[in-house]
């Protein structure tokens, strides 16, 4: 599972083993967590790794939500945008301002193992970075959705294990 706070500290988010996200609004003391099933494109058809799928190919995500990454407060998108990576090797870009039952604004698919780390660039630019277990690459994505697949990859050492290796960009 994965947990995190939105950069403004107003929302707490937790991902679980069922592919669901729990959102707690911290501005309401004692408030209940709202559960959302994340949406993601389906893998029903064979796709080339790195493809970004369109709205007609979305369905409920499967697998453990393994990591969360929030956009920095000054990001071009919004500080309520976040990345949710799963152990099925997919990562979606979501926005807490819209219903999480709807599909992600973008799906990032290109790793060979389960996503273990996901983050936006610290400068708040248009880039997100992901890494996965048993995959020696950190992939860079344009989260505006202007390109198909990862922009580039960076090789790293020690990635041929199941150990979660974190990174910061």
C-alpha positions as CSV (number, residue, x, y, z in Angstrom):
1,X,0.0,0.0,0.0
2,X,1.0,3.7,-0.3
3,X,0.1,6.8,1.7
4,X,0.7,10.5,1.2
5,X,-0.4,14.0,1.9
6,X,-1.3,16.6,-0.7
7,X,1.3,19.4,-0.7
8,X,-1.1,21.8,0.9
9,X,-1.7,19.3,3.8
10,X,-5.5,19.4,3.4
11,X,-5.9,15.9,2.0
12,X,-4.5,12.5,3.1
13,X,-4.5,9.7,0.4
14,X,-4.0,6.0,0.9
15,X,-3.8,3.3,-1.8
16,X,-4.6,-0.3,-0.9
17,X,-4.2,-3.9,-2.3
18,X,-7.6,-3.8,-4.1
19,X,-6.7,-1.0,-6.5
20,X,-8.7,1.6,-4.5
21,X,-7.7,5.0,-3.1
22,X,-9.0,6.3,0.2
23,X,-9.2,10.1,0.5
24,X,-9.6,11.9,3.8
25,X,-10.3,15.6,3.9
26,X,-8.3,16.8,6.8
27,X,-10.2,20.1,7.0
28,X,-13.1,18.2,8.4
29,X,-12.1,16.7,11.7
30,X,-13.5,13.2,12.3
31,X,-14.5,12.9,8.6
32,X,-14.9,9.6,7.0
33,X,-12.5,8.3,4.3
34,X,-14.0,8.3,0.9
35,X,-13.1,5.2,-1.1
36,X,-12.6,5.4,-4.9
37,X,-11.8,2.6,-7.3
38,X,-9.1,3.9,-9.6
39,X,-9.7,3.8,-13.3
40,X,-7.1,2.9,-15.8
41,X,-7.0,1.7,-19.4
42,X,-7.5,-2.0,-19.9
43,X,-4.9,-4.4,-21.2
44,X,-7.4,-6.4,-23.2
45,X,-5.8,-5.8,-26.5
46,X,-2.1,-6.3,-27.2
47,X,-0.3,-3.0,-27.0
48,X,3.2,-1.9,-27.5
49,X,4.8,-0.9,-24.2
50,X,4.9,2.8,-23.8
51,X,1.6,3.4,-25.5
52,X,-0.8,6.0,-24.0
53,X,-4.4,4.7,-24.5
54,X,-7.5,6.8,-25.3
55,X,-10.7,7.2,-23.3
56,X,-12.5,4.2,-25.0
57,X,-10.0,1.8,-23.5
58,X,-10.4,2.5,-19.8
59,X,-11.6,0.2,-17.1
60,X,-11.0,-0.3,-13.4
61,X,-7.3,-0.7,-12.5
62,X,-6.2,-4.0,-11.0
63,X,-3.5,-4.6,-8.5
64,X,-1.9,-3.1,-5.4
65,X,-1.5,0.6,-5.3
66,X,2.2,0.6,-4.6
67,X,3.2,4.3,-4.7
68,X,1.8,7.8,-4.8
69,X,3.4,11.0,-5.9
70,X,1.9,14.5,-5.6
71,X,2.6,17.5,-7.9
72,X,4.5,20.3,-6.1
73,X,2.4,23.3,-5.0
74,X,3.7,25.5,-7.9
75,X,3.1,22.9,-10.6
76,X,1.6,23.8,-13.9
77,X,-1.3,21.3,-13.4
78,X,-2.4,21.6,-9.8
79,X,-1.2,20.6,-6.3
80,X,-4.1,18.3,-6.2
81,X,-2.8,16.2,-9.1
82,X,-1.1,12.9,-8.2
83,X,0.4,9.8,-9.6
84,X,-0.7,6.4,-8.5
85,X,1.5,3.5,-9.5
86,X,0.4,-0.2,-9.2
87,X,2.2,-3.5,-9.0
88,X,0.7,-4.4,-12.4
89,X,3.2,-2.0,-14.0
90,X,0.8,0.9,-14.7
91,X,0.8,4.5,-13.4
92,X,-2.1,6.9,-13.7
93,X,-2.2,10.7,-13.4
94,X,-5.3,11.7,-11.3
95,X,-6.7,14.9,-10.0
96,X,-8.4,15.1,-6.5
97,X,-10.6,18.0,-7.8
98,X,-12.6,15.6,-10.0
99,X,-14.3,12.3,-9.3
100,X,-11.7,9.6,-9.0
101,X,-14.2,7.1,-10.3
102,X,-13.6,8.6,-13.7
103,X,-10.6,7.6,-15.8
104,X,-7.2,9.1,-15.2
105,X,-6.2,12.1,-17.3
106,X,-3.3,10.0,-18.5
107,X,-1.9,6.4,-18.1
108,X,1.8,5.8,-18.2
109,X,2.7,2.3,-19.3
110,X,6.2,1.1,-20.1
111,X,7.8,-0.7,-17.2
112,X,8.5,-4.4,-17.1
113,X,7.7,-4.8,-13.4
114,X,5.5,-3.3,-10.7
115,X,5.8,0.5,-10.2
116,X,7.7,1.2,-6.9
117,X,8.3,5.0,-7.2
118,X,6.6,7.8,-9.0
119,X,7.1,11.5,-8.7
120,X,6.7,14.8,-10.5
121,X,9.7,16.9,-11.2
122,X,10.5,19.2,-8.3
123,X,10.5,22.3,-10.5
124,X,6.8,21.7,-11.2
125,X,7.4,21.4,-14.9
126,X,5.5,19.0,-17.2
127,X,7.4,15.9,-16.3
128,X,6.8,12.8,-14.2
129,X,9.3,10.0,-13.4
130,X,8.6,6.4,-12.6
131,X,10.7,3.3,-11.6
132,X,9.7,-0.3,-11.2
133,X,11.0,-3.4,-9.5
134,X,13.2,-5.7,-11.6
135,X,13.5,-2.9,-14.2
136,X,16.8,-0.9,-14.4
137,X,15.2,2.2,-15.9
138,X,13.7,5.4,-14.6
139,X,11.3,6.6,-17.2
140,X,10.5,10.3,-17.8
141,X,7.0,11.2,-19.1
142,X,5.4,14.3,-20.4
143,X,2.2,14.5,-18.4
144,X,0.6,16.9,-20.7
145,X,0.0,13.9,-22.9
146,X,1.6,15.4,-25.9
147,X,3.8,12.4,-26.7
148,X,3.3,8.7,-27.1
149,X,5.3,6.7,-24.5
150,X,8.2,7.8,-22.3
151,X,10.3,10.7,-23.4
152,X,13.5,9.1,-22.3
153,X,14.9,6.6,-19.8
154,X,17.8,6.7,-17.3
155,X,19.7,3.5,-16.5
156,X,20.3,2.7,-12.8
157,X,22.3,0.1,-11.0
158,X,20.9,-2.6,-8.7
159,X,17.5,-2.9,-10.3
160,X,17.4,-6.6,-10.9
161,X,15.9,-7.3,-7.5
162,X,12.5,-6.8,-5.8
163,X,14.0,-4.2,-3.5
164,X,12.2,-0.8,-3.7
165,X,14.8,1.8,-4.8
166,X,13.7,5.3,-4.4
167,X,14.9,8.4,-6.3
168,X,14.4,12.2,-6.4
169,X,14.5,14.4,-9.4
